[in-house]
């Protein structure tokens, strides 16, 4: 199993929280639509990041425990692109970290 961390940051807490919730729902929908037994997934969050604010940027994260196959990576990449399009003008940053070394 691998750990994937999705981090959303920005100045507006409501927008940051809504964005990470929407991203989590999109990931769940994509995994469900894939109907693939290779995608056993456990979701943890979304929650404020352990270091919840850096340089006036609020940070929320969603942790996903899964088998990091090429298929799940492609699925997460697609979700990342779609979410970045949606928040393009909202001063929001979205990142995905596979097997993070630091959990802050």
VEXTI-944547 format. One line per field, with one value per residue (C-alpha): x, y, z; residue in three letters; residue number from 1; chain. Coordinates in steps of 0.1 Angstrom, whole numbers, plus 5000, padded with zeros to 4 digits. Example, Ala and Ser with C-alpha at 12.3 -4.5 7.8 and 13.67 -1.06 7.14 Angstrom:
BEGIN
x (5123, 5137)
y (4955, 4989)
z (5078, 5071)
res (Ala, Ser)
n (1, 2)
chain (A, A)
This chain:
BEGIN
x (5000, 5010, 5000, 4988, 4983, 4962, 4969, 4948, 4959, 4947, 4937, 4899, 4892, 4857, 4870, 4899, 4876, 4850, 4877, 4892, 4858, 4849, 4883, 4877, 4842, 4856, 4883, 4857, 4834, 4863, 4874, 4838, 4833, 4865, 4849, 4883, 4892, 4928, 4916, 4911, 4911, 4909, 4902, 4914, 4900, 4897, 4912, 4933, 4970, 4992, 5008, 4974, 4988, 5020, 5026, 4989, 4979, 4954, 4960, 4937, 4947, 4931, 4951, 4944, 4958, 4958, 4978, 4996, 4993, 4996, 4958, 4953, 4981, 4964, 4930, 4945, 4963, 4929, 4913, 4941, 4938, 4900, 4903, 4930, 4907, 4879, 4899, 4921, 4909, 4905, 4941, 4940, 4969, 4963, 4991, 4993, 5022, 5028, 5044, 5053, 5084, 5071, 5035, 5033)
y (5000, 5036, 5069, 5098, 5133, 5159, 5194, 5225, 5259, 5294, 5325, 5319, 5291, 5284, 5282, 5259, 5236, 5234, 5227, 5198, 5183, 5186, 5170, 5141, 5135, 5136, 5111, 5088, 5090, 5083, 5052, 5040, 5045, 5026, 4995, 4981, 4957, 4970, 5002, 4993, 5028, 5042, 5080, 5099, 5135, 5161, 5177, 5208, 5200, 5196, 5229, 5245, 5279, 5289, 5324, 5333, 5303, 5280, 5243, 5213, 5178, 5145, 5114, 5084, 5049, 5028, 5007, 5034, 5017, 5035, 5035, 5053, 5077, 5086, 5089, 5113, 5133, 5137, 5149, 5173, 5189, 5192, 5208, 5232, 5244, 5250, 5271, 5289, 5323, 5317, 5319, 5283, 5258, 5221, 5195, 5157, 5140, 5103, 5086, 5119, 5120, 5149, 5150, 5187)
z (5000, 4994, 5009, 4987, 5002, 4985, 4999, 4991, 5004, 5001, 5020, 5022, 5045, 5031, 4996, 5006, 5026, 4998, 4972, 4991, 4998, 4961, 4952, 4976, 4962, 4926, 4935, 4952, 4921, 4897, 4918, 4919, 4881, 4874, 4891, 4894, 4922, 4920, 4937, 4974, 4988, 5023, 5027, 5058, 5059, 5047, 5077, 5085, 5078, 5109, 5101, 5092, 5082, 5064, 5052, 5057, 5036, 5052, 5044, 5044, 5033, 5023, 5028, 5006, 5013, 4982, 4958, 4938, 4904, 4871, 4869, 4902, 4894, 4861, 4879, 4905, 4878, 4859, 4891, 4898, 4863, 4867, 4901, 4890, 4862, 4886, 4910, 4885, 4895, 4932, 4944, 4955, 4953, 4949, 4952, 4953, 4970, 4966, 4996, 5014, 5035, 5057, 5068, 5076)
res (Unk, Unk, Unk, Unk, Unk, Unk, Unk, Unk, Unk, Unk, Unk, Unk, Unk, Unk, Unk, Unk, Unk, Unk, Unk, Unk, Unk, Unk, Unk, Unk, Unk, Unk, Unk, Unk, Unk, Unk, Unk, Unk, Unk, Unk, Unk, Unk, Unk, Unk, Unk, Unk, Unk, Unk, Unk, Unk, Unk, Unk, Unk, Unk, Unk, Unk, Unk, Unk, Unk, Unk, Unk, Unk, Unk, Unk, Unk, Unk, Unk, Unk, Unk, Unk, Unk, Unk, Unk, Unk, Unk, Unk, Unk, Unk, Unk, Unk, Unk, Unk, Unk, Unk, Unk, Unk, Unk, Unk, Unk, Unk, Unk, Unk, Unk, Unk, Unk, Unk, Unk, Unk, Unk, Unk, Unk, Unk, Unk, Unk, Unk, Unk, Unk, Unk, Unk, Unk)
n (1, 2, 3, 4, 5, 6, 7, 8, 9, 10, 11, 12, 13, 14, 15, 16, 17, 18, 19, 20, 21, 22, 23, 24, 25, 26, 27, 28, 29, 30, 31, 32, 33, 34, 35, 36, 37, 38, 39, 40, 41, 42, 43, 44, 45, 46, 47, 48, 49, 50, 51, 52, 53, 54, 55, 56, 57, 58, 59, 60, 61, 62, 63, 64, 65, 66, 67, 68, 69, 70, 71, 72, 73, 74, 75, 76, 77, 78, 79, 80, 81, 82, 83, 84, 85, 86, 87, 88, 89, 90, 91, 92, 93, 94, 95, 96, 97, 98, 99, 100, 101, 102, 103, 104)
chain (A, A, A, A, A, A, A, A, A, A, A, A, A, A, A, A, A, A, A, A, A, A, A, A, A, A, A, A, A, A, A, A, A, A, A, A, A, A, A, A, A, A, A, A, A, A, A, A, A, A, A, A, A, A, A, A, A, A, A, A, A, A, A, A, A, A, A, A, A, A, A, A, A, A, A, A, A, A, A, A, A, A, A, A, A, A, A, A, A, A, A, A, A, A, A, A, A, A, A, A, A, A, A, A)
